[in-house]
């Protein structure tokens, strides 16, 4: 049973538009807990390192923290233990903190992406198909494993860091079968020939404008998934929609991974439908506020 007062938070860069506080504060309220969700944005905390922030939240008695870009892999050596899934993926987005300060890293991005894909595109969209994954970092690793969970036949990995792309392709083949993961040799051609494409880079996020996928390679037969929800309609999603492709944004992924994270922090499983409704309301309020500012 969790204390009736609780602290959790998020550590990352460029996170001040995150909707995670709205999701968790509502889940606290529904559970009868007085809770606070604290954003720790390293862009606004000059000189503060990931280790110093982890030490601070342990000292303050946090139940745990979410971890986002660019720390999902960097956090691993700072933790006491990893869940089997986090160890397999090689990335962490949720850290629980025991009363004695012991830390365990988990990955809820994998289940969040998988459930969001099933909701938005249907499992059949991935089964037996070929997809290009752009981005082989912490989020990309989780997306890669989620796509393979969904029955993908072949995953083609692209990253600006060739070694990182190669490592993820090897990991996919190691866990799911020889040859099922490979590195993209020509992104535009690989996207054009694939059944779908997923973006797991920060490109397209507020503060990181652009589209990491060649627009000319997109076509109506594609499915396109993005992990970003700030903004909810990234340049990639807009371009894919304009081509007639089926799309799924990162919004549902945020809500689904929030369900798992809250359960890990508190031992209480929140109502998933309620969390999705709260996300939709918080998104509308945020976008309205941003429109008012502009």
Secondary structure as GFF3:
##gff-version 3
##sequence-region A 1 294
A	DSSP	beta_strand	5	12	.	.	.	ID=ss1
A	DSSP	alpha_helix	20	30	.	.	.	ID=ss2
A	DSSP	beta_strand	34	41	.	.	.	ID=ss3
A	DSSP	three_ten_helix	42	44	.	.	.	ID=ss4
A	DSSP	alpha_helix	50	60	.	.	.	ID=ss5
A	DSSP	beta_strand	64	67	.	.	.	ID=ss6
A	DSSP	three_ten_helix	76	78	.	.	.	ID=ss7
A	DSSP	beta_strand	81	82	.	.	.	ID=ss8
A	DSSP	alpha_helix	84	89	.	.	.	ID=ss9
A	DSSP	beta_strand	94	97	.	.	.	ID=ss10
A	DSSP	beta_strand	103	106	.	.	.	ID=ss11
A	DSSP	alpha_helix	109	120	.	.	.	ID=ss12
A	DSSP	three_ten_helix	123	125	.	.	.	ID=ss13
A	DSSP	beta_strand	130	134	.	.	.	ID=ss14
A	DSSP	alpha_helix	138	149	.	.	.	ID=ss15
A	DSSP	beta_strand	154	158	.	.	.	ID=ss16
A	DSSP	alpha_helix	162	176	.	.	.	ID=ss17
A	DSSP	beta_strand	181	183	.	.	.	ID=ss18
A	DSSP	alpha_helix	187	193	.	.	.	ID=ss19
A	DSSP	beta_strand	196	199	.	.	.	ID=ss20
A	DSSP	three_ten_helix	215	217	.	.	.	ID=ss21
A	DSSP	beta_strand	223	226	.	.	.	ID=ss22
A	DSSP	alpha_helix	235	242	.	.	.	ID=ss23
A	DSSP	beta_strand	246	248	.	.	.	ID=ss24
A	DSSP	alpha_helix	251	266	.	.	.	ID=ss25
A	DSSP	alpha_helix	272	293	.	.	.	ID=ss26
###
